[in-house]
Amino acid sequence: MVSTRLARYPFFEEARDEVERQADGFADVVSDGVLERAEERVSLSVRSSTTGDITSNARAELFSYPVARAVVSVIDEHPVTRRYAWAESVTAQERFRDDLNSDTSFGSVERARVTFDEIVKEFGMRVRETSESDVYEMEVGDFLELSSGMSDEEWKLVNRSVEDGWVRVSREDILELAREAVRQRVADDLPLDVPDEVRELVSPAVEGVQRVVDEADITTEIDRVEESEFPPCMKTLLAEVRDGKHLEHHSRFAITSFLTNIGMETDEIIETYKVNPGFGEEVTRYQTDHIRGETGPTEYTCPSCATMVTYGDCRNKDDLCETISHPLGYYRKKLDELDEEEDAQEESGDSKEEKDDQPKTDESVEEGEAENGRHEEDGGSQA
């Protein structure tokens, strides 16, 4: 028997304990119903930033959470992991609000809803009440840890009232920070190291989710950094960054989003910007992570060629530029050409090795000896 409360909040510590209590191993968790619900959780997160409504089968609902995490880990694509963590957090926030704003019973003999104090305690938030209605104070360290990924100006500490290490917040603020706490908890250890036997168990769900991912086209399918193959516009912007020139916001967004789209890590991008006089590590990291989608469900793609033209960032066009409509399309085409060249070189090398390995015929031996004789004659006359 699984409580509705744990089914609604499978990321709670007590939910994890309940799964461990009921199952000796992963095989005990997986059933057709659990696998189907796990596939739905991840598929909905990719499509619509939610994990869906709670099912009537509380056990399947609870167990589908660890199975969904295994599915996401097997797929192991950053946009999928990010969207899944975001969807779990958004769904949780909606349920928090529903619990706190409704007196309707679930019809269960046990209490299924969570209280405000329980939410605060679950995520270790140090919060205290004030004499004002709906106004609280949160320890500044907790506030900074949870708000660091929030993009709106209201989450900047300079825009908050702070006194003696405590930040003034509303109840709604705390629920928003609780959502971020859920996202962090879900995302922190993903992807998991999934054993082969578990991969086999979840493979039907993986295949279903992969089809959804392919249809949604949320991945760039580029994970190589070959600077020599960059489109001219990006080569130019990158050179200006390295030359210490000031880039307008649209230019900075263009090159940063391009670099994230092709798989460059945030720390690598920060290193690239360090030579620029306007460099600020905190701001650069924040902007890069925001573009990457670390702080929300949106992963930004670099501007199209038409947009680059509009902002004056389309420069040094070459012949290939006339045939494409997006910098990433240019880069993909150049990578394909590079791969073809490398394959041709390998084939050519293999052919040469095969030819060299062939035994010489009498005729080829005679020709070789005659050729050696000519080289010796030439050498002798030159001497």
ZARO-224839 format. One record per residue (C-alpha): residue number from 1; residue in three letters; x, y, z. Coordinates in steps of 0.05 Angstrom, whole numbers, plus 5000, padded with zeros to 4 digits. Example, Ala and Ser with C-alpha at 12.3 -4.5 7.8 and 13.67 -1.06 7.14 Angstrom:
% ZARO-224839
{atom 1, 'ALA', {5246, 4910, 5156}} {atom 2, 'SER', {5273, 4979, 5143}} 
***
This chain:
% ZARO-224839
{atom 1, 'MET', {5000, 5000, 5000}} {atom 2, 'VAL', {5028, 5068, 4978}} {atom 3, 'SER', {5001, 5133, 5004}} {atom 4, 'THR', {4973, 5185, 4957}} {atom 5, 'ARG', {5019, 5235, 4989}} {atom 6, 'LEU', {5082, 5197, 4967}} {atom 7, 'ALA', {5052, 5185, 4899}} {atom 8, 'ARG', {5043, 5260, 4890}} {atom 9, 'TYR', {5113, 5277, 4915}} {atom 10, 'PRO', {5158, 5218, 4894}} {atom 11, 'PHE', {5221, 5261, 4902}} {atom 12, 'PHE', {5210, 5270, 4977}} {atom 13, 'GLU', {5260, 5236, 5022}} {atom 14, 'GLU', {5206, 5193, 5054}} {atom 15, 'ALA', {5184, 5170, 4984}} {atom 16, 'ARG', {5254, 5146, 4968}} {atom 17, 'ASP', {5254, 5108, 5034}} {atom 18, 'GLU', {5187, 5076, 5017}} {atom 19, 'VAL', {5213, 5052, 4949}} {atom 20, 'GLU', {5274, 5021, 4983}} {atom 21, 'ARG', {5229, 4988, 5035}} {atom 22, 'GLN', {5183, 4957, 4984}} {atom 23, 'ALA', {5235, 4936, 4932}} {atom 24, 'ASP', {5298, 4895, 4941}} {atom 25, 'GLY', {5322, 4913, 4871}} {atom 26, 'PHE', {5304, 4952, 4809}} {atom 27, 'ALA', {5270, 4891, 4778}} {atom 28, 'ASP', {5220, 4893, 4835}} {atom 29, 'VAL', {5201, 4964, 4816}} {atom 30, 'VAL', {5187, 4953, 4742}} {atom 31, 'SER', {5120, 4929, 4717}} {atom 32, 'ASP', {5080, 4944, 4654}} {atom 33, 'GLY', {5040, 4997, 4690}} {atom 34, 'VAL', {5101, 5029, 4721}} {atom 35, 'LEU', {5140, 5028, 4656}} {atom 36, 'GLU', {5081, 5059, 4618}} {atom 37, 'ARG', {5074, 5115, 4669}} {atom 38, 'ALA', {5150, 5128, 4669}} {atom 39, 'GLU', {5149, 5135, 4594}} {atom 40, 'GLU', {5091, 5183, 4600}} {atom 41, 'ARG', {5127, 5225, 4653}} {atom 42, 'VAL', {5187, 5236, 4609}} {atom 43, 'SER', {5149, 5244, 4543}} {atom 44, 'LEU', {5103, 5297, 4573}} {atom 45, 'SER', {5163, 5334, 4601}} {atom 46, 'VAL', {5193, 5339, 4531}} {atom 47, 'ARG', {5127, 5359, 4499}} {atom 48, 'SER', {5095, 5405, 4549}} {atom 49, 'SER', {5138, 5417, 4612}} {atom 50, 'THR', {5094, 5374, 4657}} {atom 51, 'THR', {5094, 5302, 4682}} {atom 52, 'GLY', {5019, 5296, 4677}} {atom 53, 'ASP', {4963, 5282, 4726}} {atom 54, 'ILE', {4971, 5233, 4782}} {atom 55, 'THR', {4943, 5164, 4765}} {atom 56, 'SER', {4895, 5123, 4807}} {atom 57, 'ASN', {4949, 5071, 4819}} {atom 58, 'ALA', {4991, 5102, 4874}} {atom 59, 'ARG', {5044, 5048, 4872}} {atom 60, 'ALA', {5054, 5056, 4797}} {atom 61, 'GLU', {5057, 5131, 4807}} {atom 62, 'LEU', {5111, 5127, 4861}} {atom 63, 'PHE', {5153, 5074, 4826}} {atom 64, 'SER', {5149, 5109, 4759}} {atom 65, 'TYR', {5193, 5165, 4786}} {atom 66, 'PRO', {5257, 5124, 4795}} {atom 67, 'VAL', {5242, 5087, 4730}} {atom 68, 'ALA', {5234, 5154, 4694}} {atom 69, 'ARG', {5301, 5176, 4721}} {atom 70, 'ALA', {5332, 5112, 4693}} {atom 71, 'VAL', {5300, 5125, 4625}} {atom 72, 'VAL', {5327, 5196, 4623}} {atom 73, 'SER', {5396, 5171, 4643}} {atom 74, 'VAL', {5397, 5119, 4587}} {atom 75, 'ILE', {5377, 5171, 4536}} {atom 76, 'ASP', {5431, 5217, 4565}} {atom 77, 'GLU', {5417, 5280, 4525}} {atom 78, 'HIS', {5424, 5345, 4562}} {atom 79, 'PRO', {5360, 5378, 4534}} {atom 80, 'VAL', {5319, 5317, 4556}} {atom 81, 'THR', {5350, 5316, 4625}} {atom 82, 'ARG', {5339, 5390, 4634}} {atom 83, 'ARG', {5267, 5388, 4610}} {atom 84, 'TYR', {5251, 5329, 4654}} {atom 85, 'ALA', {5278, 5362, 4717}} {atom 86, 'TRP', {5241, 5426, 4700}} {atom 87, 'ALA', {5175, 5389, 4688}} {atom 88, 'GLU', {5179, 5352, 4754}} {atom 89, 'SER', {5191, 5418, 4790}} {atom 90, 'VAL', {5134, 5454, 4754}} {atom 91, 'THR', {5086, 5397, 4768}} {atom 92, 'ALA', {5107, 5397, 4841}} {atom 93, 'GLN', {5096, 5471, 4848}} {atom 94, 'GLU', {5025, 5464, 4820}} {atom 95, 'ARG', {5011, 5410, 4871}} {atom 96, 'PHE', {5041, 5451, 4928}} {atom 97, 'ARG', {4994, 5508, 4911}} {atom 98, 'ASP', {4935, 5461, 4905}} {atom 99, 'ASP', {4950, 5431, 4973}} {atom 100, 'LEU', {4956, 5498, 5007}} {atom 101, 'ASN', {4897, 5531, 4974}} {atom 102, 'SER', {4844, 5475, 4977}} {atom 103, 'ASP', {4807, 5443, 5034}} {atom 104, 'THR', {4781, 5386, 4990}} {atom 105, 'SER', {4797, 5317, 5017}} {atom 106, 'PHE', {4827, 5262, 4974}} {atom 107, 'GLY', {4780, 5213, 5008}} {atom 108, 'SER', {4837, 5175, 5040}} {atom 109, 'VAL', {4839, 5155, 5113}} {atom 110, 'GLU', {4908, 5186, 5117}} {atom 111, 'ARG', {4926, 5258, 5105}} {atom 112, 'ALA', {4949, 5264, 5033}} {atom 113, 'ARG', {4964, 5338, 5027}} {atom 114, 'VAL', {5027, 5374, 5050}} {atom 115, 'THR', {5030, 5436, 5094}} {atom 116, 'PHE', {5071, 5498, 5084}} {atom 117, 'ASP', {5116, 5480, 5143}} {atom 118, 'GLU', {5128, 5410, 5114}} {atom 119, 'ILE', {5150, 5439, 5047}} {atom 120, 'VAL', {5199, 5486, 5081}} {atom 121, 'LYS', {5226, 5429, 5124}} {atom 122, 'GLU', {5232, 5380, 5066}} {atom 123, 'PHE', {5282, 5425, 5030}} {atom 124, 'GLY', {5318, 5450, 5092}} {atom 125, 'MET', {5298, 5522, 5082}} {atom 126, 'ARG', {5310, 5565, 5144}} {atom 127, 'VAL', {5248, 5608, 5146}} {atom 128, 'ARG', {5215, 5648, 5202}} {atom 129, 'GLU', {5150, 5687, 5207}} {atom 130, 'THR', {5145, 5762, 5216}} {atom 131, 'SER', {5090, 5803, 5248}} {atom 132, 'GLU', {5063, 5820, 5179}} {atom 133, 'SER', {5013, 5775, 5144}} {atom 134, 'ASP', {5043, 5732, 5089}} {atom 135, 'VAL', {5112, 5760, 5100}} {atom 136, 'TYR', {5170, 5716, 5121}} {atom 137, 'GLU', {5245, 5719, 5128}} {atom 138, 'MET', {5293, 5669, 5098}} {atom 139, 'GLU', {5365, 5658, 5117}} {atom 140, 'VAL', {5407, 5694, 5064}} {atom 141, 'GLY', {5450, 5633, 5048}} {atom 142, 'ASP', {5389, 5591, 5032}} {atom 143, 'PHE', {5359, 5647, 4991}} {atom 144, 'LEU', {5422, 5655, 4949}} {atom 145, 'GLU', {5431, 5581, 4938}} {atom 146, 'LEU', {5360, 5572, 4911}} {atom 147, 'SER', {5353, 5639, 4874}} {atom 148, 'SER', {5420, 5636, 4838}} {atom 149, 'GLY', {5387, 5603, 4778}} {atom 150, 'MET', {5328, 5651, 4775}} {atom 151, 'SER', {5332, 5702, 4719}} {atom 152, 'ASP', {5282, 5756, 4740}} {atom 153, 'GLU', {5307, 5819, 4773}} {atom 154, 'GLU', {5264, 5807, 4835}} {atom 155, 'TRP', {5310, 5750, 4855}} {atom 156, 'LYS', {5372, 5794, 4858}} {atom 157, 'LEU', {5392, 5805, 4930}} {atom 158, 'VAL', {5402, 5880, 4917}} {atom 159, 'ASN', {5327, 5884, 4903}} {atom 160, 'ARG', {5309, 5852, 4969}} {atom 161, 'SER', {5303, 5877, 5040}} {atom 162, 'VAL', {5359, 5844, 5080}} {atom 163, 'GLU', {5373, 5852, 5154}} {atom 164, 'ASP', {5421, 5814, 5199}} {atom 165, 'GLY', {5428, 5757, 5148}} {atom 166, 'TRP', {5354, 5748, 5135}} {atom 167, 'VAL', {5317, 5764, 5070}} {atom 168, 'ARG', {5244, 5785, 5068}} {atom 169, 'VAL', {5202, 5738, 5025}} {atom 170, 'SER', {5128, 5724, 5013}} {atom 171, 'ARG', {5096, 5656, 5017}} {atom 172, 'GLU', {5092, 5655, 4941}} {atom 173, 'ASP', {5166, 5669, 4938}} {atom 174, 'ILE', {5179, 5609, 4982}} {atom 175, 'LEU', {5137, 5564, 4938}} {atom 176, 'GLU', {5176, 5589, 4877}} {atom 177, 'LEU', {5241, 5574, 4913}} {atom 178, 'ALA', {5214, 5506, 4932}} {atom 179, 'ARG', {5201, 5493, 4859}} {atom 180, 'GLU', {5274, 5509, 4845}} {atom 181, 'ALA', {5294, 5462, 4902}} {atom 182, 'VAL', {5256, 5406, 4869}} {atom 183, 'ARG', {5290, 5420, 4802}} {atom 184, 'GLN', {5358, 5418, 4834}} {atom 185, 'ARG', {5342, 5354, 4872}} {atom 186, 'VAL', {5318, 5319, 4809}} {atom 187, 'ALA', {5375, 5344, 4765}} {atom 188, 'ASP', {5435, 5341, 4812}} {atom 189, 'ASP', {5454, 5268, 4801}} {atom 190, 'LEU', {5428, 5258, 4730}} {atom 191, 'PRO', {5447, 5221, 4688}} {atom 192, 'LEU', {5455, 5160, 4732}} {atom 193, 'ASP', {5502, 5103, 4719}} {atom 194, 'VAL', {5452, 5052, 4693}} {atom 195, 'PRO', {5473, 4978, 4694}} {atom 196, 'ASP', {5461, 4936, 4632}} {atom 197, 'GLU', {5406, 4895, 4665}} {atom 198, 'VAL', {5368, 4958, 4682}} {atom 199, 'ARG', {5377, 4986, 4612}} {atom 200, 'GLU', {5345, 4923, 4585}} {atom 201, 'LEU', {5286, 4929, 4633}} {atom 202, 'VAL', {5271, 5002, 4613}} {atom 203, 'SER', {5287, 4995, 4539}} {atom 204, 'PRO', {5213, 4996, 4516}} {atom 205, 'ALA', {5203, 5063, 4551}} {atom 206, 'VAL', {5269, 5089, 4525}} {atom 207, 'GLU', {5248, 5073, 4453}} {atom 208, 'GLY', {5181, 5108, 4463}} {atom 209, 'VAL', {5212, 5171, 4493}} {atom 210, 'GLN', {5266, 5173, 4440}} {atom 211, 'ARG', {5213, 5177, 4386}} {atom 212, 'VAL', {5182, 5236, 4422}} {atom 213, 'VAL', {5250, 5269, 4428}} {atom 214, 'ASP', {5264, 5259, 4354}} {atom 215, 'GLU', {5197, 5289, 4335}} {atom 216, 'ALA', {5207, 5348, 4381}} {atom 217, 'ASP', {5276, 5361, 4351}} {atom 218, 'ILE', {5303, 5392, 4416}} {atom 219, 'THR', {5375, 5370, 4407}} {atom 220, 'THR', {5426, 5403, 4362}} {atom 221, 'GLU', {5459, 5336, 4345}} {atom 222, 'ILE', {5527, 5372, 4345}} {atom 223, 'ASP', {5579, 5355, 4397}} {atom 224, 'ARG', {5643, 5374, 4362}} {atom 225, 'VAL', {5683, 5439, 4365}} {atom 226, 'GLU', {5722, 5447, 4300}} {atom 227, 'GLU', {5738, 5521, 4298}} {atom 228, 'SER', {5766, 5516, 4227}} {atom 229, 'GLU', {5696, 5497, 4203}} {atom 230, 'PHE', {5658, 5554, 4236}} {atom 231, 'PRO', {5616, 5598, 4190}} {atom 232, 'PRO', {5650, 5665, 4172}} {atom 233, 'CYS', {5603, 5705, 4217}} {atom 234, 'MET', {5622, 5665, 4279}} {atom 235, 'LYS', {5696, 5665, 4262}} {atom 236, 'THR', {5692, 5741, 4258}} {atom 237, 'LEU', {5655, 5749, 4324}} {atom 238, 'LEU', {5701, 5700, 4359}} {atom 239, 'ALA', {5762, 5738, 4333}} {atom 240, 'GLU', {5733, 5803, 4359}} {atom 241, 'VAL', {5722, 5773, 4428}} {atom 242, 'ARG', {5794, 5750, 4429}} {atom 243, 'ASP', {5819, 5817, 4404}} {atom 244, 'GLY', {5786, 5850, 4464}} {atom 245, 'LYS', {5734, 5888, 4423}} {atom 246, 'HIS', {5668, 5908, 4454}} {atom 247, 'LEU', {5610, 5866, 4427}} {atom 248, 'GLU', {5538, 5891, 4426}} {atom 249, 'HIS', {5488, 5848, 4464}} {atom 250, 'HIS', {5461, 5816, 4400}} {atom 251, 'SER', {5531, 5798, 4377}} {atom 252, 'ARG', {5549, 5769, 4444}} {atom 253, 'PHE', {5485, 5728, 4445}} {atom 254, 'ALA', {5499, 5703, 4374}} {atom 255, 'ILE', {5569, 5677, 4388}} {atom 256, 'THR', {5553, 5650, 4458}} {atom 257, 'SER', {5491, 5613, 4435}} {atom 258, 'PHE', {5529, 5584, 4376}} {atom 259, 'LEU', {5584, 5559, 4421}} {atom 260, 'THR', {5534, 5527, 4469}} {atom 261, 'ASN', {5496, 5496, 4411}} {atom 262, 'ILE', {5557, 5460, 4385}} {atom 263, 'GLY', {5574, 5430, 4452}} {atom 264, 'MET', {5624, 5477, 4484}} {atom 265, 'GLU', {5619, 5476, 4560}} {atom 266, 'THR', {5606, 5539, 4601}} {atom 267, 'ASP', {5676, 5539, 4632}} {atom 268, 'GLU', {5706, 5536, 4562}} {atom 269, 'ILE', {5665, 5595, 4539}} {atom 270, 'ILE', {5685, 5634, 4601}} {atom 271, 'GLU', {5758, 5621, 4585}} {atom 272, 'THR', {5745, 5648, 4515}} {atom 273, 'TYR', {5716, 5713, 4542}} {atom 274, 'LYS', {5769, 5725, 4595}} {atom 275, 'VAL', {5813, 5766, 4548}} {atom 276, 'ASN', {5757, 5815, 4535}} {atom 277, 'PRO', {5761, 5881, 4574}} {atom 278, 'GLY', {5687, 5877, 4590}} {atom 279, 'PHE', {5692, 5807, 4619}} {atom 280, 'GLY', {5658, 5791, 4684}} {atom 281, 'GLU', {5658, 5718, 4703}} {atom 282, 'GLU', {5594, 5719, 4744}} {atom 283, 'VAL', {5555, 5754, 4690}} {atom 284, 'THR', {5584, 5712, 4634}} {atom 285, 'ARG', {5569, 5647, 4671}} {atom 286, 'TYR', {5498, 5669, 4686}} {atom 287, 'GLN', {5485, 5691, 4614}} {atom 288, 'THR', {5516, 5627, 4585}} {atom 289, 'ASP', {5477, 5581, 4631}} {atom 290, 'HIS', {5413, 5620, 4615}} {atom 291, 'ILE', {5425, 5611, 4541}} {atom 292, 'ARG', {5441, 5537, 4552}} {atom 293, 'GLY', {5374, 5529, 4588}} {atom 294, 'GLU', {5402, 5511, 4656}} {atom 295, 'THR', {5354, 5559, 4691}} {atom 296, 'GLY', {5291, 5544, 4652}} {atom 297, 'PRO', {5259, 5499, 4600}} {atom 298, 'THR', {5284, 5539, 4540}} {atom 299, 'GLU', {5351, 5524, 4507}} {atom 300, 'TYR', {5365, 5582, 4460}} {atom 301, 'THR', {5389, 5569, 4389}} {atom 302, 'CYS', {5436, 5618, 4356}} {atom 303, 'PRO', {5402, 5668, 4308}} {atom 304, 'SER', {5385, 5650, 4237}} {atom 305, 'CYS', {5423, 5681, 4179}} {atom 306, 'ALA', {5365, 5729, 4167}} {atom 307, 'THR', {5369, 5754, 4239}} {atom 308, 'MET', {5445, 5759, 4234}} {atom 309, 'VAL', {5436, 5803, 4173}} {atom 310, 'THR', {5385, 5847, 4208}} {atom 311, 'TYR', {5433, 5861, 4266}} {atom 312, 'GLY', {5494, 5870, 4222}} {atom 313, 'ASP', {5527, 5806, 4248}} {atom 314, 'CYS', {5529, 5772, 4180}} {atom 315, 'ARG', {5599, 5787, 4156}} {atom 316, 'ASN', {5652, 5758, 4109}} {atom 317, 'LYS', {5602, 5714, 4072}} {atom 318, 'ASP', {5630, 5660, 4027}} {atom 319, 'ASP', {5598, 5618, 3972}} {atom 320, 'LEU', {5570, 5566, 4020}} {atom 321, 'CYS', {5533, 5621, 4058}} {atom 322, 'GLU', {5490, 5633, 3996}} {atom 323, 'THR', {5463, 5562, 4001}} {atom 324, 'ILE', {5444, 5558, 4075}} {atom 325, 'SER', {5397, 5596, 4122}} {atom 326, 'HIS', {5427, 5584, 4190}} {atom 327, 'PRO', {5498, 5585, 4220}} {atom 328, 'LEU', {5487, 5515, 4249}} {atom 329, 'GLY', {5468, 5490, 4180}} {atom 330, 'TYR', {5533, 5518, 4153}} {atom 331, 'TYR', {5573, 5484, 4209}} {atom 332, 'ARG', {5538, 5417, 4199}} {atom 333, 'LYS', {5553, 5419, 4125}} {atom 334, 'LYS', {5626, 5435, 4137}} {atom 335, 'LEU', {5631, 5378, 4188}} {atom 336, 'ASP', {5600, 5331, 4137}} {atom 337, 'GLU', {5651, 5353, 4085}} {atom 338, 'LEU', {5707, 5344, 4135}} {atom 339, 'ASP', {5684, 5274, 4152}} {atom 340, 'GLU', {5680, 5256, 4079}} {atom 341, 'GLU', {5751, 5281, 4068}} {atom 342, 'GLU', {5776, 5241, 4126}} {atom 343, 'ASP', {5740, 5178, 4102}} {atom 344, 'ALA', {5769, 5187, 4032}} {atom 345, 'GLN', {5839, 5195, 4061}} {atom 346, 'GLU', {5831, 5132, 4103}} {atom 347, 'GLU', {5806, 5093, 4042}} {atom 348, 'SER', {5864, 5120, 4001}} {atom 349, 'GLY', {5913, 5101, 4055}} {atom 350, 'ASP', {5883, 5031, 4059}} {atom 351, 'SER', {5888, 5023, 3984}} {atom 352, 'LYS', {5961, 5044, 3985}} {atom 353, 'GLU', {5977, 4996, 4041}} {atom 354, 'GLU', {5943, 4939, 4003}} {atom 355, 'LYS', {5982, 4957, 3940}} {atom 356, 'ASP', {6047, 4959, 3979}} {atom 357, 'ASP', {6032, 4892, 4010}} {atom 358, 'GLN', {6024, 4858, 3942}} {atom 359, 'PRO', {6083, 4812, 3922}} {atom 360, 'LYS', {6124, 4839, 3865}} {atom 361, 'THR', {6120, 4802, 3798}} {atom 362, 'ASP', {6182, 4786, 3758}} {atom 363, 'GLU', {6164, 4844, 3712}} {atom 364, 'SER', {6157, 4894, 3769}} {atom 365, 'VAL', {6222, 4869, 3799}} {atom 366, 'GLU', {6258, 4879, 3733}} {atom 367, 'GLU', {6228, 4949, 3726}} {atom 368, 'GLY', {6249, 4965, 3797}} {atom 369, 'GLU', {6320, 4942, 3784}} {atom 370, 'ALA', {6323, 4982, 3719}} {atom 371, 'GLU', {6297, 5043, 3755}} {atom 372, 'ASN', {6349, 5035, 3810}} {atom 373, 'GLY', {6402, 5030, 3755}} {atom 374, 'ARG', {6379, 5095, 3725}} {atom 375, 'HIS', {6380, 5130, 3794}} {atom 376, 'GLU', {6451, 5105, 3805}} {atom 377, 'GLU', {6472, 5129, 3736}} {atom 378, 'ASP', {6441, 5197, 3748}} {atom 379, 'GLY', {6474, 5201, 3816}} {atom 380, 'GLY', {6541, 5182, 3788}} {atom 381, 'SER', {6539, 5234, 3733}} {atom 382, 'GLN', {6516, 5288, 3783}} {atom 383, 'ALA', {6574, 5270, 3829}} 
***
